């Protein structure tokens, strides 16, 4: 609650200087489930940003294994490459909070991000996130798109939660479409589910 209160105060303080937010949703129709995720990104001031990440995975036949994750984050940009993050949110089995250090690298075709930090949800843990996406020009208006990402939550017993995503498709204008793979694990992969299908996403270049 303390982190949430600080985040709300920071958001209110900087809203007067905020720029136009971006909203980047994605939908996957898979063999096991339907998924929706989005990234809302709002610059608050020169060195501060607000973001909201949400992920929902709903099985067609078994609602007992639905997956959700909602993360609201405030970031302070130390430099063009490094930033400090504090976040609160909810995901199976309940609420969580994190503090982390993030590194970003970006050029015209490649975007790389890695994030390492402290994570608390019914006990302390380490959380590591990595994302890489790459585009290859096919025509003047069309790109071949690749993305891979992984999240690992690690405590003294091992990897108690893991999520990986793979995407390969075509970007044209503000839209992308292609093939998707999703992999979720719990308790050192004692329980795991996969989802393969087709994704559609909207984004701003």
C-alpha positions, 0 to 999 in steps of 0.5 A, a space after each residue: 500500500 505504501 508503494 501504491 500511495 507513492 505511485 499515485 502521488 507521483 502520477 498526480 504530481 506530474 499529470 500536468 506535464 504529461 504527454 499523449 499516452 500510447 496504448 498497444 493491445 494484442 490479442 492471441 487466438 490459440 489452440 488452448 486459450 484466448 489471450 489479451 494483453 496491453 501496454 499503456 505508456 505515459 510520459 509524465 515529465 522529463 525523467 518520469 514515466 507511468 506504465 500499465 501492463 495487463 495480461 489475461 489468459 482464458 481457456 475455452 473449456 476450463 476456467 479454473 486455469 485462467 491466468 491474469 497479471 496486472 502491473 502498474 509501474 512508475 519509472 525514473 530514467 537515470 539515463 537513456 539506457 538505465 531506469 529505476 522502476 517501482 510497481 504494484 499489481 496482481 497476478 495468480 495467486 494475489 497482489 505483489 510489489 517490485 523494485 527493479 533496475 532496467 537496461 534498454 538498448 534500441 536502434 532502428 531495427 532492434 529493441 532489447 530490454 532486461 530488468 532485474 529486481 526484488 519481488 514480493 508476493 507471499 515472500 521475497 524473491 528475485 524477478 528477471 525479465 528479458 525482451 528482444 524484438 527485431 524487424 527486417 524490412 520486406 518492402 517500404 511499408 512492411 516489416 518481418 517482425 520477431 519478438 521473444 520475452 521471458 519472465 522468471 520469479 526465483 526464490 530459495 526453492 527455485 523458479 516458482 513462476 515462469 512465462 515465455 512468449 514468442 512472436 513472428 509475423 508481419 508489421 504493416 502501418 500500425 498493425 501486426 499479425 502473425 504466429 504466437 507461442 506462449 509458455 507458462 510454468 509454476 513450481 520449477 515446471 511441475 505444472 505448465 501450459 502452452 498456447 499456440 495460435 495467431 496474434 493481432 496487435 496494434 502499435 505506434 512506431 
